[in-house]
Amino acid sequence: MDGAPLNQRTLPPISAVVITRDEEANLERCLLSARAVAAELVVVDSGSTDRTLDIARRLADVVLERPWLGYGPQKQFALDQARHDWVLALDADEVLTPALASEIGACPFDLDGYELPRRSWYLGRWILHGTWYPDPVLRLFRRDRARYTTDRVHESVQLAGTLGRFRGHLDHYPYKDLAHHMAKLDALATLAAAQLAERGKRASWTRLALKPPFEFLRSYVLRRGFLDGAPGLVAAGMHAHYNFLKYAKLVERTRG
């Protein structure tokens, strides 16, 4: 496969890395958008049972299979497979907009990393307020200056160097519907509670009682989630519910 992007002459070679599991609905859109700036596409899969691997083998340059060890370790493994000095790390449900791809193409690459402003599509509209937005995520960086934390959930990139931020959006399609949203929140809350318990954290009754309503107030009122209409209200409620669920599961682990 010819991995040369259309604007390769204005870019240093970039490796785009994506981890997957059952992402047939999203992966093609993600990889095609990344190809606009990336000279190499790397996909690391962990046990997909749908058409994810077929799509990856058709569009990516490197496709590897590896058992799931948590978000941080899995993403670091994918990062270690990159061949080029610059890495674009994407989730399978994310898409580079043409505006962001053009901005990356014009970038002087004189810093060590760049944050991409992310906006999420939810219940039929873009969420542009609340705790979901603005959501700058560090996704473009020098491989030798960055490393993922070992967190099994809510992992992040630790960058040793200078940081910039683009203006074009990274589009995010996180949930198919409310049932999918609820299922993902339950899974993430379970992982987050386990991680907190392993670090010796406990959930007091005050945190369990007060943290969720505070997070709803912060998202819906202080961060103006009400401007996103009914989807903004649902997003704020789900954000509060995740916080309640996380600490309830921590109570279950420490007292059950």
NORVENBEL-V912453 format. One line per field, one symbol per residue. ss: DSSP state (h for helix, s for strand, l for the rest). burial: b if it has 9 or more other C-alpha atoms within 8 Angstrom, else e. Layout:
BEGIN
ss->???
burial->???
END
This chain:
BEGIN
ss->lllllllhhhlllsssssssllllllhhhhhhhhlllllssssssllllllhhhhhhhhllsssslllllhhhhhhhhhhlllllssssssllssslhhhhhhhhlllllllssssssssssllsssllhhhllsssssssshhhsssllllllllssslllsssssssssslllllhhhhhhhhhhhhhhhhhhhhhllllllhhhhhhhhhhhhhhhhhhllhhhhhhhhhhhhhhhhhhhhhhhhhhhhhhhl
burial->eebebebbeebebbbbbbbbbbbbebbbebbbbbbbbbbbbbbbbbbbeebbbebbbebbbbbeeeeeebbbbbbbebbeebebbbbbbbbbbbbbbeebbebbbeeeeebbbbbbbbbbbbeeeebbbbbbbbbbebbbbbbebbbbbebbbebebebeeebebbebbbbbbbeeeeebbeeebbebbbbbbbbbbeeeebbeeebbbebbbbbbbbbbbbbbbbebeebbbeebbebbbbbbbbbbbbbebeee
END
